[in-house]
Amino acid sequence: MIFDSLDVSYGEMWGSYRGTTHPDPMSRALAARKHAAGMDYAVLLSARERPLALIEYWPRRMWRVYLFDDRSWCMQMIDLKPHSTGMLLAQRNTRWQFSNEQEHSSGRWEVQEITTVSADGQVEVRSEFAGPRGASTEPLHARTSGPSGVPVRRFAAPVENFLCPVPEFGDWQVFVPFLAQQGHEPATTVVLSDVSVDEGSGPLRATGIEQLFRPGVCDTPEGSAVVEPVDAGVLRITSGQLVVSDPGWIGQAPRTVAVPPGEFPVTLSLLRTTRGAGVAAAKVTFLDIPPHEWEMALRPDEDLGLLGEGQFYGVGVDTGTAAFLDATRTVIEGELDEDLFVPLDSHFSVELPGTEPEPNLIAFRAGQGDGVYPVWIGRTDDGQVGCVVVDFQLHSAGGGE
């Protein structure tokens, strides 16, 4: 393909390697903010609605480039890492050959050739051929090496042959020469045109959180359901720091909120449907005053400006369970199964008591299980923390902020 212009679009990195479109597109402005913060994102270079290159920016200033042929097949993957001031080294270059479209779609290559280059220009070319049953079905982006005993060539070459400049954000001309490796021919001047994507409404907003705890009938994607608030006990806070965490991962980058010391009620919002009941949300109340505004609970290293439309930072759940606890509370991992996880099989919440005046811990089932869930701080009109809510997103609360 001969081209004199390229369309540039941006998206989330993970899942974008398929290349034809971004599964999660983002605006140029958001991608620029992610770049400045050293966070990952992807850039798609297209011509005449065909993908030519998908460029991923990885943490630690590394880059990965996927190249596509005239059929829009992903045929090559190049990994680049910092080499010297202002330069990147094409450290690993992987090419594939496929017998037909079906084999390409399933990632079953006939031939895989991997070229690796050391920092001083030592080159190794390793060729791997599919066996009688065909190649591995491991995804292209995940494959790292072939079996031993495959043909290998080694030689020295000027390392300059494998270097390219580190691009500033938007300077995607740096990657245009790579397109020739798949037979595309750039004109003397190639114009880059950004494909406009709206910033959207920004990060997830706390809409109608109070309604999560309002008893009565509500609508869900599965039909009508009933909201039932239930008492889950009293939480004792001694340090002035509330932690929201998976009880199996306490201490792993905790999500904390500064709150007053004391004892405070914990309420669960059960959502009952024809399929059964689940915990839709959990709340610890510090002041019996309706919140004036809501804000997302953030760790110091989190920036709302780096979130796309509807995205959020939240508490990670890996045991199907979340908990409220004081920052000084510890648990004995070997006792969690008997004292917490097994009881939660038959109860919606469990308290791990502490000898007074030591803090306790109240754990509860996490919605539909493992995942990441937003944590909201409800503040009074004078800025005090009135309550903290974990929304397990079993249904949309609707309503306004």
Residue, then its C-alpha position, 0 to 999 in steps of 0.5 A: m500500500i502506498f500512503d501519504s496520510l495516516d489516521v491516528s486514534y487512541g485507546e486502552m492498551w490491553g486488548s488493543y493488539r488485535g488492531t482493527t479498532h480500539p475496544d476502549p477508545m480514548s481522546r487524544a488529551l487523555a492519552a497525552r495525560k497518560h503518556a506524561a504520567g508514564m501510564d500505558y495506552a495504545v496508538l493506532l495508525s490507519a490508512r483508508e480504514r485499514p490498520l497499518a500499525l498498532i503502537e503500545y506505550w508500556p510502563r518503564r518507557m518501553w514500546r511495542v509495535y504490531l504491524f499489519d499487511d494489506r489484508s489487515w492481518c497482524m504479521q509482526m510484533i516489535d519490542l523496543k526498549p530504551h537504549s541510550t539517551g533519546m534512543l530505542l532499541a528494537q530488541r525483539n522482532t517477531r514475524w509470523q506466516f499463516s497458511n490461511e485466514q482461519e489459521h491467522s484468526s486463531g493465531r496458529w502460525e506456520v512459521q515464527e521467526i524471532t530476531t533478538v538484538s543485544a545492546d552491542g549489536q549481537v543478533e540472533v535469528r531463531s526460526e520455528f516451524a509448526g509441527p504435524r498438529g500445527a503451532s501452539t494456540e497461545p495468543l500472539h501477544a503472549r508468546t515469548s519463545g519457541p522450543s529448543g532445537v529450532p534453527v538459529r543464526r547468530f551474527a554481529a551487526p551495527v547496533e545503529n541499524f536497530l535504533c530509532p528515536v524515542p518519540e515525544f507524544g504525538d510524534w508518531q512519524v518515528f514509527v512510519p519507517f517500520l511500515a515498510q517491513q510489511g510492504h507499505e510505501p510511505a510518500t515523501t511527506v506523510v500527514l498525520s490526522d487525529v481521529s476525534v474522540d470526545e472526552g465524554s463525561g469523564p470518570l464514573r460519577a456517584t449518582g443516586i448512592e443514597q437510593l442503594f439503601r432505600p428499601g423497596v422495589c427497583d429495576t435491574p437488567e434482569g427485571s424487578a428486584v427488592v432492596e433490603p437494608v440490613d444491619a451488619g454490626v458496629l465497626r470500631i475505629t481507633s486510629g482515625q483511618l478507615v481501610v476498605s480492603d479484601p480481607g485476604w489482602i490487607g496491607q496491599a496498597p490499602r484504600t484508606v479514608a480519614v474518619p473520626p475514632g469511635e463506633f459506627p454502624v455498618t449497613l448492607s444493601l441486599l438486592r433480592t431477585t428471583r435468582g436469590a439475594g446479593v450484597a449490592a452495597a455496604k456502608v459505614t455511617f459516621l454522621d447521621i446527616p444526608p451527604h451534601e456531595w460524594e467523592m471517589a476514595l483515592r490513594p495518593d498516587e491516583d489521579l482522576g484526570l487519568l481516567g476515561e469515561g465511566q472509569f474509576y479507581g476502587v477496591g480490588v477483590d480477589t476472594g469474593t469478599a470485602a471488608f471495613l476495618d481500622a488501619t491498625r487491625t491485622v488478621i492471621e491468614g491461617e485463620l481466615d478460612e475458618d473464621l471468615f470465608v467459611p461463615l460467609d458461605s451462609h451469611f452475608s456478613v461476618e465480624l472478626p471481633g477485637t478485644e476492646p478497645e482494640p478495633n474489629l473487622i466487618a467483612f461482607r460478600a462482594g456483589q457478584g464476586d471478584g473484581v474492582y468496585p468504586v468506594w465513595i465518600g459522602r461528605t456533609d456541607d461542611g466537608q466532614v465524612g458522613c459515610v463511606v460506601v462500597d458500590f458492588q454495581l449490581h444495579s444502577a441506582g439512577g437519580g442525581e448526585 
